[in-house]
Amino acid sequence: MEPIVRIRGLGKSYWRGNQPVKVLEDITFDIAQGEFLALMGPSGSGKTTLLNLIAGIDRVDSGTVTIGGVDITALSENELTGWRAMNVGFIFQFYNLIPVLTALENVELPLLLTGLSKKERLEHARAVLKLVGLEDRMDHYPGQLSGGQQQRVAIARAVVTDPVILVADEPTGDLDRAAAEDVLTLMENLNGQLGKTIIMVTHDPRAASRAHVLRTLEKGVLT
């Protein structure tokens, strides 16, 4: 089976004044369909940069990133925006929920870019909130939910469009241990039962132990 993610010769630098600072250098690896991958490494090693390049949030300087057979490095900005909306689910450390929208409305949000009717959008949103165990919290606002519940809403929002990949940047970093374990179990279930491909950046060995594959970045080089 073809890998769902193919990364070849990826390089990325940022500029400090007129000096380039190399963040990633000649990164080459594959991610299989249905894999749960953890990326670890010290602060500043390039983990989040690599995640952002895979997700199409940032642009590579060199090399290629191919997701589901699409070379996203060859897409225009408009094409990339449309591709990202339909193919990538994002899970962030601080949830990024909109405080004035209910849990149901937050989850419905990505579906506004689809051709679904309002009724269909709400049916999809209710289904995934039930999937993450929040069928009794649909009408609550983020401020009325615990951190763990807010992250479950964020995960529901990430999967509602049935994306090709889920990318998670320190998804348990703002949670206590019990809530973190619940969120990791949910991610394991999404991977194991629904076959979702998950790429997770974490500094937490307990979180990384839930993944199938662990890769480590050291000073921009994959070890």
N, C-alpha and C positions, 0 to 999 in steps of 0.2 A: 504493500500500500504506500502511495506517495505521502510524504510528510505533509502535515497541514501548514507548517511554517518552515521555510528554507531561508537561511541567512548565509550570505556568501561575501567574505571580504569586507565586512562592515567597518567603517571608520567614522569617527565623529570628534570634532574639536570645537572649542569655544574660544572667543578672543578676549584677552585681558589687555586692554589698551591696544597696542599693535603687535602683541605677542600671542600666537596661537597656543592654546592649552589642550593637549591631546587627552580626550576622555575615554574613547574606545578605539582599539587598534586591531584590525584584521580579525574580526569576530566571525567565525564560521561554525554553524551547527544547525541541526534539524530538530523540530519538535513534532512528534507523531500525533496523529489524530487521537483524541481521547486521553492525551497525556496530562498529568498534573505535575508541573515543573515548578520547583522553588529556586529562586535566584538569591544567593547570599553573597556577602562581602562587606568589608569595612566601609564606613562612611566615606563618600567621595570616590568609591571604586567604579561608579558608572552604572549601577544597577537600575536606578530610575530612568536614566538616559536611555539605556537599552530597552526598557519596557516601553518608553514613549516612542521610540523608533519602530518597534514592532507594532504598536497600536496606531501608528500614523499620526501621532500628535506632533512629532518633530521630524525633520528631514535629515537623511544621512548625508555625509560629505563624500563617502565612497562606498562601493559595494551595493548589494541588492537585498531587499526583503520581499519575499514572495509568500503571500498568505492565501491559502485555498486556490492556488494556481494563478493569482493576480500579483504581478510585480508592482507593489504600491509605490516604489521609488520612481516609477515611470508615469504616475498619475499627476494631473494638474491639481492645483489647490481645490478647485470646485469638485473635481472628480474624487479627490481624496476625502473631502468632507462628506460627500454622499456615501462613499464606500464605508467610511468609519461608522457612520450612523447605523448602517444595516449589518455590519460584520463584527463589531467589537463591543463588548460589554465592559464597562469600567466600574471597578470597586476601589474606593479611595479610603485612606486612613480616617479622614474626618467627614465621611458620608456624603458631603456636598448635596444635601437635600435642600429644597426650597421651603423656608419656614412657614410661608403663608399658604402652602398647599397641603392638603391631607396626604396621608400615606398613599391612598388610592390615586390621587391626582399626581403625586410625584412619580408613581410607577407608570401612569398613563403617558407621561410627558414624551418619552422617546417615540411613542406610537403616533404622535401628531405628524411625524414626517412620512408616515405611510398612507396608503389609500384606504385605510380602514374607517368605517363609520364610527360615530361616537359610541353606539351600543357595542360594537365589536371591540373597540379599544377598552371599554370598561370591563367587558367579559374577560379579555386577556389579562388585564391588570388584576382583577379579582382572583383569577386562577393562579397567578404566580404568587400573590400574597398568601393564598391558601397553601401553596407549595412550601413557602418559607415559614409557615406556622403563625401567620398574623391575620387570619380571617376575622378575628375579633378586634382588630386595631385599625381597620381600613379607614375609618373616619377621624382618626386621631391625627393631630398635627405633630411634626417632629419634636417640638418642645414638650409634648405630652408623653413621649416615649423614652425609654432607657437607651443608653448607648448601644447595647446589643440589639435592641429592637430597631433602632435607626439603621444599624448596619444591615439588618435583615431586609428592611425596606430598600436600601441601596442595592443589595444583591438582587432583589426582585426586579428593580428597575433595570439592572444590568442584563438580566436574562429575558426580559419581556419581548424583545425583538428576535429571540432565538439566534443570537450571534454565533459566528464561526468560532471565535475565541473569547475567553474572559481574561482580562488583565486586572490584577489586584496589587495595589501598592500599599504595603504594610496594613493589610485589612484588619489586623487585630491590635495594631499599635496603640489605639486609644481605648482599649477595653480591659476590664478586669479579667482575671484568669478564667472564671466560670463562663462569662459572656464570650471570651475568646474561644474557648473550647466548643461552645455551641455553634459559633460562626464557622469554625473549621470543620465541624461535623457536617454542617449544611453544605459547605463547599465540597467535601468528600462525596456527599450524596449526589450533588449536581454532576460531579465527575463520574461517579460509579454508576448511577442509575440513569442519568440522561446523556452520558457520554460527552459532557462538555470538556473542551480543552482549556485548561487553566494555567496561566503563567503568573506566578506570585513572587513579588519581591518581599523579602522579610529579613529582619535581623534576629528573629526569635527561633532558636533551634526546635522548640516544641511545635511551632507552626510548620517549619520546614520538614519535620518528621512525618507530617501527614501526606507529603508529596510523594510521587513515584520516583522522581528524578531530582537530584540536587546538583546545581551548577554554581560555581563560585567565581566571582570576579575579583581580581587583584590588580589595582592600578590600570584598569581598562583592558586587561587581558583575561580571557576565559581560561580557568585552570581546571 
